[in-house]
């Protein structure tokens, strides 16, 4: 049976890691928004590898539901508390983990 940790480890291995201002690595979490963590090109390649690794038909994923995605400006949190209004839904590792356990894409 596929666990959340299996899928999280897969995404951590396949996606480029991010770092903070002190160059300390920011590990990817289950509920982190993948559109903010990785570039769209990297994400598409990783989703295709996910299909091979976990045998989930990714052709059911409609990326139009998840893009365009507004990336918040780094200093935004210091200038406004107003949330950024997204027109698209977030993609998370948890969504991929739940779909891997079900054997098919559960969202869209």
Biopython code that builds the backbone (N, CA, C, O; Angstrom):
import numpy as np
from Bio.PDB.StructureBuilder import StructureBuilder

atoms = [
    (1, "UNK", "N", (0.839, -1.188, 0.000)),
    (1, "UNK", "CA", (0.000, 0.000, 0.000)),
    (1, "UNK", "C", (0.879, 1.246, 0.000)),
    (1, "UNK", "O", (1.887, 1.314, 0.704)),
    (2, "UNK", "N", (0.489, 2.202, -0.782)),
    (2, "UNK", "CA", (1.231, 3.461, -0.907)),
    (2, "UNK", "C", (0.916, 4.353, 0.292)),
    (2, "UNK", "O", (-0.247, 4.528, 0.656)),
    (3, "UNK", "N", (1.955, 4.913, 0.899)),
    (3, "UNK", "CA", (1.760, 5.812, 2.034)),
    (3, "UNK", "C", (2.011, 7.258, 1.604)),
    (3, "UNK", "O", (2.587, 7.515, 0.547)),
    (4, "UNK", "N", (1.570, 8.185, 2.437)),
    (4, "UNK", "CA", (1.840, 9.602, 2.187)),
    (4, "UNK", "C", (3.342, 9.838, 2.089)),
    (4, "UNK", "O", (3.806, 10.607, 1.247)),
    (5, "UNK", "N", (4.094, 9.173, 2.952)),
    (5, "UNK", "CA", (5.549, 9.353, 2.983)),
    (5, "UNK", "C", (6.207, 8.856, 1.701)),
    (5, "UNK", "O", (7.184, 9.449, 1.242)),
    (6, "UNK", "N", (5.689, 7.776, 1.113)),
    (6, "UNK", "CA", (6.219, 7.281, -0.169)),
    (6, "UNK", "C", (6.090, 8.350, -1.249)),
    (6, "UNK", "O", (7.044, 8.630, -1.974)),
    (7, "UNK", "N", (4.907, 8.941, -1.349)),
    (7, "UNK", "CA", (4.650, 9.951, -2.383)),
    (7, "UNK", "C", (5.425, 11.224, -2.081)),
    (7, "UNK", "O", (5.972, 11.848, -2.991)),
    (8, "UNK", "N", (5.477, 11.615, -0.809)),
    (8, "UNK", "CA", (6.237, 12.810, -0.425)),
    (8, "UNK", "C", (7.722, 12.625, -0.746)),
    (8, "UNK", "O", (8.358, 13.542, -1.266)),
    (9, "UNK", "N", (8.270, 11.473, -0.449)),
    (9, "UNK", "CA", (9.678, 11.198, -0.763)),
    (9, "UNK", "C", (9.924, 11.258, -2.260)),
    (9, "UNK", "O", (10.942, 11.783, -2.712)),
    (10, "UNK", "N", (8.980, 10.715, -3.031)),
    (10, "UNK", "CA", (9.095, 10.761, -4.484)),
    (10, "UNK", "C", (9.159, 12.214, -4.977)),
    (10, "UNK", "O", (10.042, 12.560, -5.762)),
    (11, "UNK", "N", (8.232, 13.061, -4.522)),
    (11, "UNK", "CA", (8.211, 14.451, -4.966)),
    (11, "UNK", "C", (9.441, 15.212, -4.479)),
    (11, "UNK", "O", (9.962, 16.061, -5.202)),
    (12, "UNK", "N", (9.911, 14.924, -3.269)),
    (12, "UNK", "CA", (11.121, 15.589, -2.766)),
    (12, "UNK", "C", (12.332, 15.214, -3.613)),
    (12, "UNK", "O", (13.214, 16.042, -3.841)),
    (13, "UNK", "N", (12.376, 13.963, -4.082)),
    (13, "UNK", "CA", (13.498, 13.505, -4.890)),
    (13, "UNK", "C", (13.441, 14.077, -6.306)),
    (13, "UNK", "O", (14.476, 14.420, -6.876)),
    (14, "UNK", "N", (12.248, 14.182, -6.875)),
    (14, "UNK", "CA", (12.093, 14.577, -8.276)),
    (14, "UNK", "C", (12.086, 16.088, -8.500)),
    (14, "UNK", "O", (12.565, 16.557, -9.533)),
    (15, "UNK", "N", (11.559, 16.843, -7.566)),
    (15, "UNK", "CA", (11.477, 18.299, -7.748)),
    (15, "UNK", "C", (12.737, 18.979, -7.229)),
    (15, "UNK", "O", (13.327, 18.529, -6.247)),
    (16, "UNK", "N", (13.151, 20.057, -7.880)),
    (16, "UNK", "CA", (14.295, 20.812, -7.350)),
    (16, "UNK", "C", (13.947, 21.382, -5.976)),
    (16, "UNK", "O", (12.817, 21.812, -5.744)),
    (17, "UNK", "N", (14.912, 21.383, -5.079)),
    (17, "UNK", "CA", (14.640, 21.906, -3.738)),
    (17, "UNK", "C", (14.750, 23.427, -3.738)),
    (17, "UNK", "O", (15.391, 24.027, -4.601)),
    (18, "UNK", "N", (14.107, 24.025, -2.747)),
    (18, "UNK", "CA", (14.138, 25.481, -2.584)),
    (18, "UNK", "C", (14.947, 25.808, -1.340)),
    (18, "UNK", "O", (15.148, 24.966, -0.466)),
    (19, "UNK", "N", (15.407, 27.054, -1.282)),
    (19, "UNK", "CA", (16.184, 27.497, -0.122)),
    (19, "UNK", "C", (15.685, 28.857, 0.334)),
    (19, "UNK", "O", (15.125, 29.626, -0.447)),
    (20, "UNK", "N", (15.900, 29.141, 1.629)),
    (20, "UNK", "CA", (15.512, 30.441, 2.159)),
    (20, "UNK", "C", (16.660, 31.434, 1.961)),
    (20, "UNK", "O", (17.647, 31.126, 1.293)),
    (21, "UNK", "N", (16.527, 32.611, 2.540)),
    (21, "UNK", "CA", (17.533, 33.667, 2.369)),
    (21, "UNK", "C", (18.910, 33.271, 2.907)),
    (21, "UNK", "O", (19.930, 33.784, 2.447)),
    (22, "UNK", "N", (18.937, 32.361, 3.877)),
    (22, "UNK", "CA", (20.206, 31.908, 4.452)),
    (22, "UNK", "C", (20.709, 30.641, 3.764)),
    (22, "UNK", "O", (21.636, 29.990, 4.247)),
    (23, "UNK", "N", (20.081, 30.292, 2.615)),
    (23, "UNK", "CA", (20.420, 29.117, 1.814)),
    (23, "UNK", "C", (20.160, 27.801, 2.543)),
    (23, "UNK", "O", (20.752, 26.770, 2.225)),
    (24, "UNK", "N", (19.269, 27.857, 3.519)),
    (24, "UNK", "CA", (18.850, 26.637, 4.206)),
    (24, "UNK", "C", (17.724, 26.014, 3.382)),
    (24, "UNK", "O", (16.781, 26.704, 2.992)),
    (25, "UNK", "N", (17.822, 24.711, 3.119)),
    (25, "UNK", "CA", (16.832, 24.031, 2.291)),
    (25, "UNK", "C", (15.447, 24.066, 2.932)),
    (25, "UNK", "O", (15.302, 23.871, 4.139)),
    (26, "UNK", "N", (14.433, 24.317, 2.105)),
    (26, "UNK", "CA", (13.046, 24.312, 2.547)),
    (26, "UNK", "C", (12.435, 22.991, 2.071)),
    (26, "UNK", "O", (12.169, 22.838, 0.879)),
    (27, "UNK", "N", (12.210, 22.039, 2.976)),
    (27, "UNK", "CA", (11.670, 20.748, 2.539)),
    (27, "UNK", "C", (10.205, 20.863, 2.121)),
    (27, "UNK", "O", (9.426, 21.603, 2.722)),
    (28, "UNK", "N", (9.858, 20.128, 1.095)),
    (28, "UNK", "CA", (8.491, 20.083, 0.601)),
    (28, "UNK", "C", (7.629, 19.329, 1.613)),
    (28, "UNK", "O", (8.034, 18.278, 2.109)),
    (29, "UNK", "N", (6.441, 19.862, 1.922)),
    (29, "UNK", "CA", (5.514, 19.212, 2.840)),
    (29, "UNK", "C", (4.295, 18.677, 2.100)),
    (29, "UNK", "O", (4.080, 18.993, 0.930)),
    (30, "UNK", "N", (3.503, 17.868, 2.790)),
    (30, "UNK", "CA", (2.310, 17.260, 2.189)),
    (30, "UNK", "C", (1.313, 18.280, 1.680)),
    (30, "UNK", "O", (0.689, 18.068, 0.640)),
    (31, "UNK", "N", (1.153, 19.369, 2.385)),
    (31, "UNK", "CA", (0.128, 20.352, 2.038)),
    (31, "UNK", "C", (0.679, 21.617, 1.399)),
    (31, "UNK", "O", (-0.053, 22.592, 1.231)),
    (32, "UNK", "N", (1.964, 21.615, 1.039)),
    (32, "UNK", "CA", (2.528, 22.771, 0.337)),
    (32, "UNK", "C", (1.943, 22.844, -1.071)),
    (32, "UNK", "O", (1.680, 21.820, -1.702)),
    (33, "UNK", "N", (1.747, 24.047, -1.543)),
    (33, "UNK", "CA", (1.201, 24.252, -2.884)),
    (33, "UNK", "C", (2.325, 24.028, -3.895)),
    (33, "UNK", "O", (3.315, 24.759, -3.917)),
    (34, "UNK", "N", (2.153, 23.014, -4.722)),
    (34, "UNK", "CA", (3.202, 22.653, -5.677)),
    (34, "UNK", "C", (3.455, 23.743, -6.713)),
    (34, "UNK", "O", (4.580, 23.888, -7.193)),
    (35, "UNK", "N", (2.428, 24.506, -7.063)),
    (35, "UNK", "CA", (2.612, 25.585, -8.037)),
    (35, "UNK", "C", (3.561, 26.658, -7.508)),
    (35, "UNK", "O", (4.226, 27.334, -8.292)),
    (36, "UNK", "N", (3.629, 26.819, -6.185)),
    (36, "UNK", "CA", (4.530, 27.799, -5.585)),
    (36, "UNK", "C", (5.903, 27.204, -5.300)),
    (36, "UNK", "O", (6.887, 27.934, -5.174)),
    (37, "UNK", "N", (5.968, 25.895, -5.200)),
    (37, "UNK", "CA", (7.223, 25.235, -4.856)),
    (37, "UNK", "C", (8.108, 25.000, -6.072)),
    (37, "UNK", "O", (9.330, 25.122, -5.981)),
    (38, "UNK", "N", (7.499, 24.660, -7.219)),
    (38, "UNK", "CA", (8.277, 24.302, -8.404)),
    (38, "UNK", "C", (7.730, 24.990, -9.648)),
    (38, "UNK", "O", (6.562, 25.373, -9.702)),
    (39, "UNK", "N", (8.588, 25.135, -10.634)),
    (39, "UNK", "CA", (8.187, 25.680, -11.930)),
    (39, "UNK", "C", (7.241, 24.703, -12.618)),
    (39, "UNK", "O", (7.299, 23.498, -12.372)),
    (40, "UNK", "N", (6.383, 25.214, -13.467)),
    (40, "UNK", "CA", (5.395, 24.385, -14.160)),
    (40, "UNK", "C", (6.061, 23.285, -14.989)),
    (40, "UNK", "O", (5.566, 22.159, -15.020)),
    (41, "UNK", "N", (7.157, 23.589, -15.652)),
    (41, "UNK", "CA", (7.844, 22.587, -16.470)),
    (41, "UNK", "C", (8.345, 21.419, -15.616)),
    (41, "UNK", "O", (8.187, 20.257, -15.988)),
    (42, "UNK", "N", (8.949, 21.739, -14.473)),
    (42, "UNK", "CA", (9.436, 20.699, -13.565)),
    (42, "UNK", "C", (8.276, 19.868, -13.029)),
    (42, "UNK", "O", (8.385, 18.651, -12.881)),
    (43, "UNK", "N", (7.183, 20.529, -12.747)),
    (43, "UNK", "CA", (6.014, 19.848, -12.192)),
    (43, "UNK", "C", (5.403, 18.876, -13.202)),
    (43, "UNK", "O", (5.014, 17.768, -12.832)),
    (44, "UNK", "N", (5.317, 19.274, -14.456)),
    (44, "UNK", "CA", (4.761, 18.397, -15.489)),
    (44, "UNK", "C", (5.629, 17.148, -15.660)),
    (44, "UNK", "O", (5.108, 16.037, -15.764)),
    (45, "UNK", "N", (6.933, 17.327, -15.688)),
    (45, "UNK", "CA", (7.847, 16.183, -15.810)),
    (45, "UNK", "C", (7.682, 15.244, -14.623)),
    (45, "UNK", "O", (7.645, 14.025, -14.790)),
    (46, "UNK", "N", (7.583, 15.810, -13.428)),
    (46, "UNK", "CA", (7.427, 14.997, -12.213)),
    (46, "UNK", "C", (6.092, 14.268, -12.200)),
    (46, "UNK", "O", (6.029, 13.117, -11.769)),
    (47, "UNK", "N", (5.028, 14.909, -12.660)),
    (47, "UNK", "CA", (3.716, 14.261, -12.709)),
    (47, "UNK", "C", (3.752, 13.070, -13.665)),
    (47, "UNK", "O", (3.145, 12.037, -13.386)),
    (48, "UNK", "N", (4.451, 13.202, -14.781)),
    (48, "UNK", "CA", (4.574, 12.080, -15.707)),
    (48, "UNK", "C", (5.362, 10.921, -15.094)),
    (48, "UNK", "O", (5.030, 9.758, -15.323)),
    (49, "UNK", "N", (6.403, 11.229, -14.316)),
    (49, "UNK", "CA", (7.156, 10.190, -13.614)),
    (49, "UNK", "C", (6.304, 9.556, -12.517)),
    (49, "UNK", "O", (6.414, 8.359, -12.253)),
    (50, "UNK", "N", (5.462, 10.355, -11.885)),
    (50, "UNK", "CA", (4.530, 9.864, -10.856)),
    (50, "UNK", "C", (3.606, 8.811, -11.462)),
    (50, "UNK", "O", (3.320, 7.794, -10.830)),
    (51, "UNK", "N", (3.138, 9.056, -12.686)),
    (51, "UNK", "CA", (2.288, 8.102, -13.402)),
    (51, "UNK", "C", (2.988, 6.757, -13.513)),
    (51, "UNK", "O", (2.389, 5.718, -13.237)),
    (52, "UNK", "N", (4.259, 6.772, -13.918)),
    (52, "UNK", "CA", (5.020, 5.536, -14.070)),
    (52, "UNK", "C", (5.283, 4.863, -12.723)),
    (52, "UNK", "O", (5.178, 3.642, -12.602)),
    (53, "UNK", "N", (5.620, 5.657, -11.722)),
    (53, "UNK", "CA", (5.982, 5.116, -10.406)),
    (53, "UNK", "C", (4.793, 4.521, -9.658)),
    (53, "UNK", "O", (4.908, 3.450, -9.061)),
    (54, "UNK", "N", (3.651, 5.210, -9.687)),
    (54, "UNK", "CA", (2.511, 4.803, -8.870)),
    (54, "UNK", "C", (1.336, 4.265, -9.688)),
    (54, "UNK", "O", (0.293, 3.918, -9.134)),
    (55, "UNK", "N", (1.514, 4.198, -11.006)),
    (55, "UNK", "CA", (0.502, 3.628, -11.900)),
    (55, "UNK", "C", (-0.861, 4.318, -11.752)),
    (55, "UNK", "O", (-1.895, 3.664, -11.617)),
    (56, "UNK", "N", (-0.833, 5.643, -11.780)),
    (56, "UNK", "CA", (-2.047, 6.453, -11.735)),
    (56, "UNK", "C", (-2.159, 7.176, -13.074)),
    (56, "UNK", "O", (-1.215, 7.846, -13.495)),
    (57, "UNK", "N", (-3.282, 7.050, -13.733)),
    (57, "UNK", "CA", (-3.488, 7.681, -15.030)),
    (57, "UNK", "C", (-3.568, 9.194, -14.862)),
    (57, "UNK", "O", (-4.579, 9.724, -14.399)),
    (58, "UNK", "N", (-2.487, 9.889, -15.245)),
    (58, "UNK", "CA", (-2.443, 11.334, -15.068)),
    (58, "UNK", "C", (-3.124, 12.079, -16.213)),
    (58, "UNK", "O", (-3.232, 13.305, -16.177)),
    (59, "UNK", "N", (-3.578, 11.355, -17.218)),
    (59, "UNK", "CA", (-4.292, 12.028, -18.310)),
    (59, "UNK", "C", (-5.621, 12.602, -17.818)),
    (59, "UNK", "O", (-6.223, 13.443, -18.486)),
    (60, "UNK", "N", (-6.076, 12.149, -16.653)),
    (60, "UNK", "CA", (-7.311, 12.672, -16.062)),
    (60, "UNK", "C", (-7.102, 14.030, -15.390)),
    (60, "UNK", "O", (-8.073, 14.705, -15.047)),
    (61, "UNK", "N", (-5.843, 14.436, -15.200)),
    (61, "UNK", "CA", (-5.548, 15.723, -14.568)),
    (61, "UNK", "C", (-5.739, 16.829, -15.596)),
    (61, "UNK", "O", (-5.090, 16.833, -16.642)),
    (62, "UNK", "N", (-6.619, 17.753, -15.299)),
    (62, "UNK", "CA", (-6.846, 18.906, -16.163)),
    (62, "UNK", "C", (-6.063, 20.084, -15.581)),
    (62, "UNK", "O", (-6.527, 20.742, -14.649)),
    (63, "UNK", "N", (-4.885, 20.346, -16.128)),
    (63, "UNK", "CA", (-4.024, 21.401, -15.586)),
    (63, "UNK", "C", (-4.630, 22.787, -15.718)),
    (63, "UNK", "O", (-4.189, 23.718, -15.044)),
    (64, "UNK", "N", (-5.627, 22.940, -16.569)),
    (64, "UNK", "CA", (-6.312, 24.240, -16.679)),
    (64, "UNK", "C", (-7.020, 24.607, -15.375)),
    (64, "UNK", "O", (-7.275, 25.785, -15.123)),
    (65, "UNK", "N", (-7.338, 23.616, -14.550)),
    (65, "UNK", "CA", (-7.967, 23.882, -13.251)),
    (65, "UNK", "C", (-6.958, 24.408, -12.229)),
    (65, "UNK", "O", (-7.346, 24.980, -11.210)),
    (66, "UNK", "N", (-5.667, 24.214, -12.500)),
    (66, "UNK", "CA", (-4.623, 24.556, -11.534)),
    (66, "UNK", "C", (-3.709, 25.696, -11.981)),
    (66, "UNK", "O", (-2.868, 26.160, -11.210)),
    (67, "UNK", "N", (-3.872, 26.143, -13.217)),
    (67, "UNK", "CA", (-3.090, 27.256, -13.761)),
    (67, "UNK", "C", (-4.016, 28.208, -14.478)),
    (67, "UNK", "O", (-5.014, 27.739, -15.025)),
    (68, "UNK", "N", (-3.774, 29.498, -14.524)),
    (68, "UNK", "CA", (-2.580, 30.188, -14.036)),
    (68, "UNK", "C", (-2.583, 30.289, -12.506)),
    (68, "UNK", "O", (-3.637, 30.277, -11.871)),
    (69, "UNK", "N", (-1.412, 30.387, -11.946)),
    (69, "UNK", "CA", (-1.230, 30.493, -10.508)),
    (69, "UNK", "C", (-0.426, 31.747, -10.206)),
    (69, "UNK", "O", (0.657, 31.945, -10.757)),
    (70, "UNK", "N", (-0.952, 32.583, -9.339)),
    (70, "UNK", "CA", (-0.265, 33.809, -8.933)),
    (70, "UNK", "C", (0.754, 33.481, -7.844)),
    (70, "UNK", "O", (0.387, 32.983, -6.780)),
    (71, "UNK", "N", (2.011, 33.755, -8.102)),
    (71, "UNK", "CA", (3.067, 33.560, -7.109)),
    (71, "UNK", "C", (3.169, 34.851, -6.298)),
    (71, "UNK", "O", (3.411, 35.917, -6.863)),
    (72, "UNK", "N", (2.987, 34.765, -4.975)),
    (72, "UNK", "CA", (3.064, 35.998, -4.181)),
    (72, "UNK", "C", (4.484, 36.573, -4.158)),
    (72, "UNK", "O", (5.471, 35.840, -4.091)),
    (73, "UNK", "N", (4.553, 37.868, -4.213)),
    (73, "UNK", "CA", (5.811, 38.583, -4.120)),
    (73, "UNK", "C", (6.440, 38.276, -2.763)),
    (73, "UNK", "O", (5.738, 38.258, -1.752)),
    (74, "UNK", "N", (7.747, 38.035, -2.725)),
    (74, "UNK", "CA", (8.433, 37.620, -1.500)),
    (74, "UNK", "C", (8.190, 38.577, -0.326)),
    (74, "UNK", "O", (7.973, 38.117, 0.795)),
    (75, "UNK", "N", (8.222, 39.882, -0.553)),
    (75, "UNK", "CA", (8.085, 40.861, 0.521)),
    (75, "UNK", "C", (6.631, 41.231, 0.816)),
    (75, "UNK", "O", (6.368, 42.072, 1.675)),
    (76, "UNK", "N", (5.701, 40.617, 0.118)),
    (76, "UNK", "CA", (4.273, 40.954, 0.243)),
    (76, "UNK", "C", (3.783, 40.875, 1.691)),
    (76, "UNK", "O", (3.030, 41.736, 2.146)),
    (77, "UNK", "N", (4.213, 39.839, 2.407)),
    (77, "UNK", "CA", (3.733, 39.630, 3.776)),
    (77, "UNK", "C", (4.095, 40.782, 4.721)),
    (77, "UNK", "O", (3.467, 40.949, 5.766)),
    (78, "UNK", "N", (5.106, 41.576, 4.353)),
    (78, "UNK", "CA", (5.496, 42.700, 5.198)),
    (78, "UNK", "C", (4.720, 43.970, 4.846)),
    (78, "UNK", "O", (4.725, 44.932, 5.615)),
    (79, "UNK", "N", (4.065, 43.978, 3.707)),
    (79, "UNK", "CA", (3.365, 45.176, 3.273)),
    (79, "UNK", "C", (1.853, 45.079, 3.327)),
    (79, "UNK", "O", (1.174, 46.105, 3.353)),
    (80, "UNK", "N", (1.311, 43.875, 3.344)),
    (80, "UNK", "CA", (-0.140, 43.730, 3.385)),
    (80, "UNK", "C", (-0.528, 42.400, 4.024)),
    (80, "UNK", "O", (0.177, 41.399, 3.892)),
    (81, "UNK", "N", (-1.640, 42.411, 4.706)),
    (81, "UNK", "CA", (-2.186, 41.182, 5.292)),
    (81, "UNK", "C", (-3.287, 40.610, 4.403)),
    (81, "UNK", "O", (-3.786, 39.510, 4.638)),
    (82, "UNK", "N", (-3.654, 41.382, 3.377)),
    (82, "UNK", "CA", (-4.716, 40.973, 2.472)),
    (82, "UNK", "C", (-4.292, 39.710, 1.707)),
    (82, "UNK", "O", (-3.219, 39.700, 1.104)),
    (83, "UNK", "N", (-5.103, 38.655, 1.719)),
    (83, "UNK", "CA", (-4.720, 37.428, 1.019)),
    (83, "UNK", "C", (-4.737, 37.621, -0.494)),
    (83, "UNK", "O", (-5.501, 38.426, -1.027)),
    (84, "UNK", "N", (-3.891, 36.876, -1.159)),
    (84, "UNK", "CA", (-3.830, 36.898, -2.612)),
    (84, "UNK", "C", (-4.973, 36.048, -3.152)),
    (84, "UNK", "O", (-5.101, 34.879, -2.788)),
    (85, "UNK", "N", (-5.797, 36.620, -4.011)),
    (85, "UNK", "CA", (-6.942, 35.885, -4.561)),
    (85, "UNK", "C", (-6.496, 35.044, -5.746)),
    (85, "UNK", "O", (-6.056, 35.571, -6.768)),
    (86, "UNK", "N", (-6.613, 33.733, -5.596)),
    (86, "UNK", "CA", (-6.252, 32.810, -6.663)),
    (86, "UNK", "C", (-7.500, 32.440, -7.452)),
    (86, "UNK", "O", (-8.577, 32.267, -6.881)),
    (87, "UNK", "N", (-7.351, 32.320, -8.760)),
    (87, "UNK", "CA", (-8.464, 31.896, -9.601)),
    (87, "UNK", "C", (-8.398, 30.398, -9.874)),
    (87, "UNK", "O", (-9.350, 29.821, -10.399)),
    (88, "UNK", "N", (-7.296, 29.774, -9.526)),
    (88, "UNK", "CA", (-7.098, 28.347, -9.757)),
    (88, "UNK", "C", (-6.975, 27.611, -8.431)),
    (88, "UNK", "O", (-6.735, 28.215, -7.386)),
    (89, "UNK", "N", (-7.144, 26.300, -8.496)),
    (89, "UNK", "CA", (-7.047, 25.471, -7.290)),
    (89, "UNK", "C", (-5.601, 25.051, -7.033)),
    (89, "UNK", "O", (-4.823, 24.905, -7.976)),
    (90, "UNK", "N", (-5.237, 24.856, -5.769)),
    (90, "UNK", "CA", (-3.876, 24.419, -5.466)),
    (90, "UNK", "C", (-3.703, 22.914, -5.694)),
    (90, "UNK", "O", (-4.631, 22.132, -5.487)),
    (91, "UNK", "N", (-2.511, 22.528, -6.119)),
    (91, "UNK", "CA", (-2.109, 21.130, -6.217)),
    (91, "UNK", "C", (-1.200, 20.840, -5.036)),
    (91, "UNK", "O", (-0.273, 21.606, -4.771)),
    (92, "UNK", "N", (-1.444, 19.754, -4.324)),
    (92, "UNK", "CA", (-0.601, 19.396, -3.188)),
    (92, "UNK", "C", (-0.147, 17.952, -3.309)),
    (92, "UNK", "O", (-0.728, 17.167, -4.059)),
    (93, "UNK", "N", (0.886, 17.611, -2.574)),
    (93, "UNK", "CA", (1.377, 16.233, -2.547)),
    (93, "UNK", "C", (0.301, 15.323, -1.964)),
    (93, "UNK", "O", (0.166, 14.175, -2.389)),
    (94, "UNK", "N", (-0.458, 15.819, -1.004)),
    (94, "UNK", "CA", (-1.524, 15.013, -0.392)),
    (94, "UNK", "C", (-2.536, 14.546, -1.452)),
    (94, "UNK", "O", (-3.027, 13.420, -1.382)),
    (95, "UNK", "N", (-2.845, 15.399, -2.423)),
    (95, "UNK", "CA", (-3.770, 15.022, -3.495)),
    (95, "UNK", "C", (-3.204, 13.843, -4.293)),
    (95, "UNK", "O", (-3.928, 12.913, -4.649)),
    (96, "UNK", "N", (-1.906, 13.900, -4.564)),
    (96, "UNK", "CA", (-1.263, 12.821, -5.306)),
    (96, "UNK", "C", (-1.174, 11.546, -4.469)),
    (96, "UNK", "O", (-1.312, 10.447, -5.005)),
    (97, "UNK", "N", (-0.946, 11.679, -3.162)),
    (97, "UNK", "CA", (-0.876, 10.508, -2.285)),
    (97, "UNK", "C", (-2.234, 9.814, -2.194)),
    (97, "UNK", "O", (-2.308, 8.587, -2.274)),
    (98, "UNK", "N", (-3.294, 10.578, -2.031)),
    (98, "UNK", "CA", (-4.634, 9.991, -1.953)),
    (98, "UNK", "C", (-5.005, 9.324, -3.277)),
    (98, "UNK", "O", (-5.638, 8.268, -3.285)),
    (99, "UNK", "N", (-4.617, 9.931, -4.383)),
    (99, "UNK", "CA", (-4.898, 9.346, -5.700)),
    (99, "UNK", "C", (-4.091, 8.068, -5.917)),
    (99, "UNK", "O", (-4.586, 7.114, -6.517)),
    (100, "UNK", "N", (-2.847, 8.048, -5.429)),
    (100, "UNK", "CA", (-2.035, 6.830, -5.568)),
    (100, "UNK", "C", (-2.642, 5.672, -4.799)),
    (100, "UNK", "O", (-2.623, 4.534, -5.268)),
    (101, "UNK", "N", (-3.182, 5.955, -3.617)),
    (101, "UNK", "CA", (-3.845, 4.885, -2.837)),
    (101, "UNK", "C", (-5.110, 4.395, -3.532)),
    (101, "UNK", "O", (-5.429, 3.208, -3.475)),
    (102, "UNK", "N", (-5.834, 5.301, -4.188)),
    (102, "UNK", "CA", (-7.078, 4.942, -4.875)),
    (102, "UNK", "C", (-6.810, 4.311, -6.235)),
    (102, "UNK", "O", (-7.669, 3.614, -6.775)),
    (103, "UNK", "N", (-5.605, 4.555, -6.801)),
    (103, "UNK", "CA", (-5.274, 3.993, -8.093)),
    (103, "UNK", "C", (-5.772, 4.809, -9.274)),
    (103, "UNK", "O", (-5.665, 4.368, -10.418)),
    (104, "UNK", "N", (-6.313, 5.990, -9.013)),
    (104, "UNK", "CA", (-6.797, 6.877, -10.067)),
    (104, "UNK", "C", (-6.798, 8.304, -9.525)),
    (104, "UNK", "O", (-6.782, 8.521, -8.314)),
    (105, "UNK", "N", (-6.816, 9.279, -10.446)),
    (105, "UNK", "CA", (-6.836, 10.687, -10.037)),
    (105, "UNK", "C", (-8.202, 11.014, -9.476)),
    (105, "UNK", "O", (-9.211, 10.835, -10.159)),
    (106, "UNK", "N", (-8.252, 11.493, -8.236)),
    (106, "UNK", "CA", (-9.517, 11.723, -7.519)),
    (106, "UNK", "C", (-10.090, 13.124, -7.683)),
    (106, "UNK", "O", (-11.229, 13.372, -7.287)),
    (107, "UNK", "N", (-9.330, 14.036, -8.254)),
    (107, "UNK", "CA", (-9.758, 15.437, -8.302)),
    (107, "UNK", "C", (-10.064, 15.848, -9.728)),
    (107, "UNK", "O", (-9.636, 15.169, -10.661)),
    (108, "UNK", "N", (-10.777, 16.918, -9.925)),
    (108, "UNK", "CA", (-11.217, 17.489, -11.207)),
    (108, "UNK", "C", (-12.620, 17.095, -11.497)),
    (108, "UNK", "O", (-13.168, 17.478, -12.531)),
]
sb = StructureBuilder()
sb.init_structure("model")
sb.init_model(0)
sb.init_chain("A")
sb.init_seg("    ")
for serial, (resi, resn, name, xyz) in enumerate(atoms, 1):
    if name == "N":
        sb.init_residue(resn, " ", resi, " ")
    sb.init_atom(name, np.array(xyz, "f"), 0.0, 1.0, " ", f" {name:<3s}", serial, name[0])
structure = sb.get_structure()
